[in-house]
Amino acid sequence: MNDDVPVSSRRQVRRAAAAALSAASLLALAACGSADPTPAATSSSGAFKPVAQKAGSEITVWADAARVPGVQAYQKAHPGVKIKIVTYSGDANGANDLQTKVQLFDRTGSGWPDVAFSANVNDGSWAAQGKSPYAAPVDKGLIPQSTLSGFANGALNPCTFNGGTYCLRNDLAQNVLWYNKKLLDKFGYSVPTTWEQYQALGVKVAKEHPGYLVGTAGDAWTPEVYFWASQCPASTATGARKVTVNLQDAKCTRMAKLLDGLIAKGSVSKDTVFSAGFIKNQASKVLMLPGPSWYGQVLFNSTFKIPKGQIAAASPLKFEGDAKNYTGNVGGGLWFVSSHSKNLKAASDLVTWMTTSNDYQATAATYPAYKQAAVAWLDGQKKTGYFAEDVSPVFQEAAELIWPGWSATQYSQEAIYSSTVIPALNSGKTLTDTLGTWQTAITDKAKSLGYTVN
């Protein structure tokens, strides 16, 4: 999930989330948003020209603490490969360490890690840019097309710039409709399949079971859960460093109105799911909750402590007038191979193994972006016995339904929502009231980073 430095309340959410993850050994939760780095120049369209290669040379791998055991496992399985492992933040929680260091190495002409992991799903927006971008295009002979085509549909979109693929996706955080099956059965409600049914059920819950919830709008990642699923063009790339921002589009206003109505009724909370008050007073009253795939183990199991056999997942919702359902994404890390590496073969092989191997991905904390590894991962989820029903079909379906119109950018949607919309909601304004201010905030931030905004 994304983050940014100025928002003090987001730090409180982060601490709560980090504590929950630590307790559950699920530190692989999130892709964290851009810390609004200095904009990079537009990438040149020239062909990738590797530096002189030195077979068998040592490769340096930068990874966060959650990924280091995986790199060590690769090293154990490939004893002939020389690897130097450097543990760093992984650009989590709004950190911008990788780009800051790469900019330094660009100036000094040395020091680039051969491989780098980033928990920030937006990092490709700078790593693939510039006359000599840090990231190598992995689809230009480094990694076979047969491997690249094994990733979930759209999973590599945050890695795709100027016609090339500049990273591999570690995991996905596709949104689904989580629900408490025990409570739903007890109240005699059916699982909705459309947003209109969801809205009607939210109104009914507020009347018949006040205090119970069908969603939250106070999470920083609310835009990715609701507005992304509604196909709202909050940031749609239309070219190199060009975006369309239009929160007055009907697909934005329809979701704002839906949430406003349920917030007014009390069945959608303005709090964040990781706040101490929410965990203590409302967690047990969550009837439904649209949200990412990691909510299952991280939120319901480790944080809310909901007992086994109660929580289930349903397909992403659609509006009745839409031809199909889409969903959003709240996370998913990236693996980069450095364009400066003198051992591209070893670097590419490690990145491939980390993202596709069942030996690592089947037991990882979050849903693998590589489809074959995801099957093995889902088998592991089934064996835990935690869920009321097998989540595999829904997770696999949702992984292919992420709307491609929401583009990776150097600015953080979540930080802007946190600093602009959440305070407005807490002051009594509606989402509909705030759409104009929200759009201005996105536009101003994008322009400050060198984007042309339509």
Residue pairs with C-beta under 8 A, 6 or more apart in sequence:
1 29
1 30
1 31
1 32
1 33
1 173
1 220
1 221
1 224
1 292
1 330
1 331
1 414
2 31
2 32
2 33
2 34
2 94
2 120
2 121
2 122
2 220
2 221
2 412
2 413
2 414
2 415
3 10
3 14
3 32
3 33
3 35
3 93
3 94
3 220
3 412
3 414
3 415
4 10
4 33
4 34
4 35
4 36
4 94
4 412
4 414
4 415
4 416
4 418
4 419
5 35
5 94
6 415
6 419
7 220
7 415
7 418
7 419
9 418
9 422
10 94
10 220
10 414
10 415
10 418
12 275
13 219
13 220
13 272
13 274
13 275
14 93
16 274
16 275
16 276
16 279
16 303
17 29
17 30
17 274
17 298
17 303
18 27
18 93
20 26
20 274
20 298
20 299
20 302
20 303
21 27
21 29
21 298
21 302
23 302
24 297
24 298
24 301
24 302
25 365
26 294
26 297
26 298
26 302
26 365
26 366
27 64
27 65
27 66
27 365
28 66
28 67
28 171
28 333
28 364
28 365
28 366
29 294
29 298
29 331
29 365
29 366
30 92
30 119
30 173
30 294
30 330
30 331
31 118
31 119
31 120
31 121
31 122
31 173
31 330
31 331
31 332
31 333
31 334
32 91
32 92
32 93
32 94
32 95
32 119
32 120
33 94
33 120
33 121
33 122
33 412
33 413
33 414
33 415
34 96
34 120
34 122
34 123
34 125
34 409
34 410
34 411
34 412
35 94
35 95
35 96
35 412
36 410
36 411
36 412
36 415
36 445
36 448
36 449
37 96
37 99
37 100
37 126
37 410
38 103
39 126
39 241
39 410
39 449
39 450
39 451
40 126
40 129
40 130
40 133
40 410
41 129
41 130
41 131
42 129
42 240
42 241
43 128
43 129
43 130
43 131
43 133
43 161
43 162
43 240
44 130
44 131
45 162
45 163
47 140
48 136
48 137
48 140
48 164
48 339
50 136
50 339
50 341
50 344
51 339
51 340
51 341
51 342
52 342
53 342
53 343
53 344
53 345
54 342
54 343
55 343
55 345
56 82
56 343
57 82
57 342
57 343
57 346
58 82
58 83
58 84
58 343
59 81
59 82
59 83
59 84
59 114
59 115
59 341
59 343
59 346
59 347
59 350
60 83
60 84
60 86
60 113
60 114
60 115
61 71
61 83
61 84
61 85
61 86
61 113
61 114
61 115
61 116
61 117
61 350
62 86
62 88
62 98
62 113
62 115
62 116
62 117
63 70
63 71
63 85
63 86
63 87
63 88
63 90
63 115
63 116
63 117
64 87
64 88
64 89
64 90
64 92
64 117
64 119
65 87
65 90
66 90
66 365
67 90
67 117
67 170
67 333
67 354
68 85
68 87
70 354
70 360
70 364
71 83
71 85
71 350
71 354
72 85
73 359
73 360
74 81
74 83
74 350
74 353
74 354
74 357
74 360
75 81
75 83
75 85
77 353
77 359
78 349
78 350
78 353
81 346
81 349
81 350
83 350
86 113
88 97
88 98
89 95
89 97
90 117
90 118
90 119
90 333
91 97
91 98
91 99
91 118
91 119
91 120
91 123
92 119
92 120
94 412
94 415
98 116
98 118
98 123
98 127
99 123
99 126
99 127
101 111
102 112
102 127
102 134
104 111
105 111
105 112
105 340
106 132
106 134
112 134
112 338
112 340
112 341
113 338
114 337
114 338
114 341
114 342
114 343
114 346
114 347
115 335
115 336
115 337
115 338
115 341
115 347
115 350
115 351
116 335
116 336
116 338
117 170
117 333
117 334
117 335
117 336
117 354
118 127
118 333
118 334
118 336
119 331
119 333
120 333
120 334
121 158
121 329
121 331
121 332
121 333
121 334
121 408
122 158
122 408
122 409
122 410
122 412
123 167
123 334
123 336
124 135
124 158
124 159
124 160
124 161
124 166
124 167
124 334
124 336
124 408
125 158
125 161
125 408
125 409
125 410
126 410
127 133
127 134
127 135
127 166
127 167
127 336
128 135
128 137
128 159
128 161
128 162
128 164
128 166
128 167
129 161
132 339
133 166
133 339
134 336
134 338
134 339
134 340
135 166
135 167
135 336
135 337
135 338
135 339
136 142
136 166
136 336
136 337
136 338
136 339
136 341
136 344
137 164
137 165
137 166
138 148
138 165
138 166
138 167
138 168
138 337
138 348
138 351
139 145
139 148
139 164
139 165
140 164
142 337
142 344
142 348
143 168
143 348
143 351
143 352
147 352
147 356
148 156
148 165
150 356
150 370
150 371
150 372
151 168
151 169
151 355
151 369
151 370
151 371
152 172
152 369
152 370
152 371
152 374
152 399
152 400
153 399
153 400
153 402
154 400
154 402
154 404
155 169
155 172
155 332
155 369
155 399
155 402
156 165
156 167
156 168
156 169
156 369
157 402
157 404
157 407
157 408
158 167
158 169
158 332
158 334
158 408
159 165
159 166
159 167
159 168
159 169
159 334
160 166
162 240
166 336
167 334
167 335
167 336
167 337
168 334
168 335
168 351
168 352
168 355
168 369
169 332
169 333
169 334
169 335
169 355
169 369
169 370
170 332
170 333
170 334
170 335
170 354
170 355
170 368
170 369
171 331
171 332
171 333
171 364
171 366
171 367
171 368
171 369
172 293
172 329
172 331
172 332
172 366
172 367
172 368
172 369
172 399
172 402
173 292
173 293
173 294
173 329
173 330
173 331
173 332
173 366
173 367
174 292
174 293
174 316
174 327
174 328
174 329
174 367
174 395
174 398
174 399
174 401
174 402
175 224
175 225
175 228
175 229
175 290
175 291
175 292
175 293
175 316
175 327
175 328
175 329
175 330
175 398
176 290
176 291
176 292
176 293
176 313
176 314
176 315
176 316
176 327
176 391
176 394
176 395
176 398
177 191
177 192
177 198
177 288
177 289
177 290
177 313
177 314
177 315
177 316
177 317
178 288
178 289
178 290
178 291
178 295
178 296
178 300
178 311
178 312
178 313
178 314
179 191
179 287
179 288
179 289
179 311
179 312
179 313
179 314
180 286
180 287
180 288
180 306
180 310
180 311
180 312
181 310
181 311
181 312
181 388
181 389
182 309
182 310
182 388
183 212
183 287
183 310
184 190
184 191
184 287
184 288
187 205
187 208
187 209
187 287
189 201
189 204
189 205
189 287
191 314
192 198
192 200
192 201
192 288
192 314
192 317
193 314
193 315
193 317
193 318
194 317
194 318
194 319
194 320
195 230
195 255
195 258
195 317
195 318
195 319
195 320
196 319
196 320
197 317
198 214
198 258
198 288
198 317
199 258
199 261
199 262
201 214
201 288
202 214
202 215
202 261
202 262
202 265
202 267
202 268
203 261
203 262
203 265
203 267
205 212
205 213
205 214
205 267
205 287
206 262
206 265
206 266
206 267
207 265
209 287
210 266
211 266
211 282
211 285
212 267
212 285
212 286
212 287
213 267
213 268
213 269
213 282
213 285
213 286
213 287
213 288
213 289
214 262
214 267
214 268
214 287
214 288
214 289
215 226
215 259
215 262
215 267
215 268
215 269
215 288
215 289
215 290
216 222
216 268
216 269
216 270
216 271
216 272
216 273
216 278
216 289
217 226
217 259
217 263
217 268
217 269
217 270
217 425
217 431
218 269
218 270
218 271
218 272
218 422
218 425
218 426
219 225
219 272
219 273
219 274
220 272
220 414
220 415
220 417
220 418
220 422
221 292
221 330
221 414
222 417
222 421
223 232
223 234
223 328
223 413
223 414
223 417
224 328
224 329
224 330
224 406
224 413
224 414
225 290
225 291
225 292
225 328
225 330
226 255
226 259
226 290
226 328
227 234
227 252
227 255
227 328
228 234
228 326
228 327
228 328
228 329
228 402
228 403
228 406
229 255
229 290
229 316
229 317
229 325
229 326
229 327
229 328
229 403
230 251
230 252
230 254
230 255
230 319
231 251
231 322
231 326
231 403
231 405
232 247
232 249
232 251
232 252
232 255
233 244
233 245
233 246
233 249
233 251
233 252
233 405
234 245
234 246
234 247
234 252
234 406
234 413
234 442
235 243
235 244
235 245
235 406
235 407
235 409
235 411
235 413
235 442
235 446
236 243
236 244
236 245
236 405
236 406
236 407
237 243
237 407
237 409
238 244
238 454
241 450
241 451
241 452
242 451
242 452
242 453
242 454
243 407
243 409
243 446
243 451
243 452
243 453
243 454
244 453
244 454
245 439
245 442
245 443
245 446
245 453
245 454
246 252
246 439
246 454
247 253
247 435
247 436
247 438
247 439
247 442
248 435
248 436
248 439
252 435
253 432
253 435
254 319
256 430
256 431
256 432
256 435
257 431
257 432
259 268
259 431
260 430
260 431
260 432
262 268
263 269
263 270
263 425
263 430
263 431
264 430
269 278
269 282
270 422
270 425
270 426
271 277
271 278
271 282
272 278
273 279
273 283
273 289
273 291
273 299
273 303
274 303
279 303
279 304
283 303
283 304
283 305
283 306
284 304
284 306
286 304
289 295
290 316
290 317
291 299
291 330
292 329
292 330
292 331
293 313
293 366
293 367
293 395
293 398
294 330
294 331
294 365
294 366
294 367
296 311
296 313
296 381
296 386
296 387
296 391
297 365
297 381
297 384
297 386
298 365
300 306
300 311
301 311
301 386
308 385
308 386
309 385
309 386
309 387
309 388
310 388
311 386
311 387
311 388
312 387
312 388
312 389
312 391
313 387
313 389
313 391
313 394
313 395
314 394
315 325
315 394
315 397
315 398
316 325
316 326
316 327
316 397
316 398
316 401
317 325
318 324
318 325
318 326
324 401
325 401
326 401
326 402
326 403
327 398
327 401
327 402
327 403
328 402
328 403
328 406
329 402
329 406
331 366
332 366
332 369
335 351
335 354
335 355
336 351
337 344
337 347
337 348
337 351
338 347
341 347
353 359
353 360
354 360
354 361
355 361
355 368
355 369
355 370
355 373
356 370
356 372
356 373
357 373
358 372
358 373
358 376
361 368
361 370
361 373
361 374
361 376
361 377
362 368
362 373
362 376
362 377
362 379
362 380
363 377
363 380
364 377
367 374
367 377
367 395
367 399
368 374
368 377
369 399
371 396
371 399
374 395
374 396
374 399
378 391
378 392
378 395
378 396
381 387
381 391
381 392
382 390
382 392
409 446
409 451
410 449
410 451
411 442
411 445
411 446
411 449
411 451
413 442
416 438
416 441
416 442
416 445
417 438
419 441
420 434
420 437
420 438
420 441
421 431
421 434
421 437
421 438
424 433
424 434
424 437
425 431
425 434
443 453
446 453
447 453
